[in-house]
Amino acid sequence: MNELLFGWSGSGSLAAELSRPLKQISIEFVINRPRFITLWRSDGTGLKLYTDMHDVAERREVGVLNIERVSTPQPDEVFVTVSPSFGSEIIVSKLLIRESGVEAESGVVFTTKTGDEIVVVAGAYPYSLAVQGVSSLPHVFEPEYPMDQYLRVPIA
């Protein structure tokens, strides 16, 4: 089975970067759907998540997450609060989807010790994201595939 892995150009472990405590989240919308989400940490650095589309068969494509470090927000980002429980240790899982002989890393789930979760996964509309677990977010959760079709695996 072919694999489409997270896009990560940073140095060091992606798992270590994703599991760092969160202070807040910012989101950039395009046509009322999240296009970029940035996970901000207390040191002022962030990880920007977005999706790219990959053709896996004729007239069939899947979204794969890309992740990059950032240090300043964009002017049109909307900041939303996260539960204070995300300010300490976070357990991160990746969401895999299997489609047309390809296994794609399409999302992540951030879980706190108290069971709070934030889900970021490729959205139903090309190049969009679906985000769940942030109560103040003005967005309907529309993942690319039904959530029960994703395989949830600890990130290493």
For each residue, the residues with C-beta under 8 A, 3 or more apart:
1: 98 101 102 103
2: 101 102 103
3: 102 103 104 105
4: 54 56 62 64 102 103 104 105
5: 8 64 105
6: 14 64 65 66 67 94 105
7: 52 64 65 66 67 68
8: 5 14 66 67 68
9: 68
10: 14 17 67 68 69
11:
12: 16 17
13: 16 17
14: 6 8 10 17 18 67 155
15: 18 19 92 155 156
16: 12 13 19 20
17: 10 12 13 14 20 47 67 69
18: 14 15 39 47 67 90 92 108 110 155
19: 15 16 89 90 91 92 155
20: 16 17 41 90
21: 41 42 86 87 88 89 90
22: 25 39 40 41 82 86 87 90 110
23: 40 41 42 82 87
24: 40 79 80 81 82
25: 22 37 38 39 40 79 80 82 118 134
26: 37 38 40 46 73 77 78 79 80
27: 34 36 37 38 77 78 80 131 137 139
28: 34 35 36 37 74 76 77 78
29: 32 33 34 35 78 139
30: 33 35 127 128
31: 125
32: 29 139
33: 29 30 123 125 128 129 139 142
34: 27 28 29 37 123 128 129 130 131 137 139
35: 28 29 30 50 127 128 129
36: 27 28 48 49 50 74 77 129
37: 25 26 27 28 34 48 49 50 120 129 131
38: 25 26 27 46 47 48 49 70 73 77
39: 18 22 25 46 47 49
40: 22 23 24 25 26 44 45 46 73
41: 20 21 22 23 44 45 46
42: 21 23 87
43:
44: 40 41 71
45: 40 41 69 70 71
46: 26 38 39 40 41 69 70 71 73
47: 17 18 38 39 67 68 69 70
48: 36 37 38 67 68 69 70
49: 36 37 38 39 65 66 67 108 120 129
50: 35 36 37 65 66 127 129
51: 63 64 65 66 106 122 123 127 128 129
52: 7 63 64 66 127
53: 61 62 63 64 126 127
54: 4 61 62 63 64 102 104
55: 60 61
56: 4 60 61 62 99 100 101 102 104
57: 60 99 100 101
58:
59:
60: 55 56 57 99 100
61: 53 54 55 56 126
62: 4 53 54 56 97 99 102 104 106 122 144
63: 51 52 53 54 104 106 121 122 123 126 127 144
64: 4 5 6 7 51 52 53 54 104 105 106 122
65: 6 7 49 50 51 105 106 107 108 120 121 122
66: 6 7 8 49 50 51 52
67: 6 7 8 10 14 17 18 47 48 49
68: 7 8 9 10 47 48
69: 10 17 45 46 47 48
70: 38 45 46 47 48 73
71: 44 45 46
72:
73: 26 38 40 46 70 77 79
74: 28 36 77
75:
76: 28
77: 26 27 28 36 38 73 74
78: 26 27 28 29
79: 24 25 26 73
80: 24 25 26 27 134 136 137
81: 24 134 136
82: 22 23 24 25 86 118 134
83: 86 112 116
84: 87
85: 88 112 113 114 116
86: 21 22 82 83 90 110 112 116 118
87: 21 22 23 42 84
88: 21 85 112 113
89: 19 21 112 113
90: 18 19 20 21 22 86 110 111 112
91: 19 110 111 112 113 154
92: 15 18 19 108 109 110 111 154 155
93: 108 109 111 152 153 154 155
94: 6 105 107 108 109 152 153 154 155
95: 105 106 107 108 109 119 121 150 151 152
96: 103 104 105 106 150 151 152 153
97: 62 103 104 106 144 145 149 150 151
98: 1 102 103 104 151
99: 56 57 60 62 102 104 145
100: 56 57 60
101: 1 2 56 57
102: 1 2 3 4 54 56 62 98 99
103: 1 2 3 4 96 97 98
104: 3 4 54 56 62 63 64 96 97 98 99
105: 3 4 5 6 64 65 94 95 96
106: 51 62 63 64 65 95 96 97 121 122 144 145 150
107: 65 94 95 119 120 121 122 143 150
108: 18 49 65 92 93 94 95 119 120 121 155
109: 92 93 94 95 117 118 119 152
110: 18 22 86 90 91 92 117 118 119 120 133
111: 90 91 92 93 115 116 117
112: 83 85 86 88 89 90 91 115 116 117
113: 85 88 89 91
114: 85
115: 111 112
116: 83 85 86 111 112 133
117: 109 110 111 112 132 133
118: 25 82 86 109 110 131 132 133 134
119: 95 107 108 109 110 130 131 132 133 141 147
120: 37 49 65 107 108 110 129 130 131
121: 63 65 95 106 107 108 129 130 143 144 147 150
122: 51 62 63 64 65 106 107 128 129 130 143 144
123: 33 34 51 63 127 128 129 130 142 143 144
124: 128 130 142 143 144
125: 31 33 128 142
126: 53 61 63
127: 30 35 50 51 52 53 63 123
128: 30 33 34 35 51 122 123 124 125 142
129: 33 34 35 36 37 49 50 51 120 121 122 123
130: 34 119 120 121 122 123 124 139 141 142 143 144
131: 27 34 37 118 119 120 134 137 139 141
132: 117 118 119 141
133: 110 116 117 118 119
134: 25 80 81 82 118 131 137
135:
136: 80 81
137: 27 34 80 131 134
138:
139: 27 29 32 33 34 130 131
140:
141: 119 130 131 132
142: 33 123 124 125 128 130
143: 107 121 122 123 124 130 146 147 150
144: 62 63 97 106 121 122 123 124 130
145: 97 99 106 149 150
146: 143 149
147: 119 121 143 150
148:
149: 97 145 146
150: 95 96 97 106 107 121 143 145 147
151: 95 96 97 98
152: 93 94 95 96 109
153: 93 94 96
154: 91 92 93 94
155: 14 15 18 19 92 93 94 108
156: 15
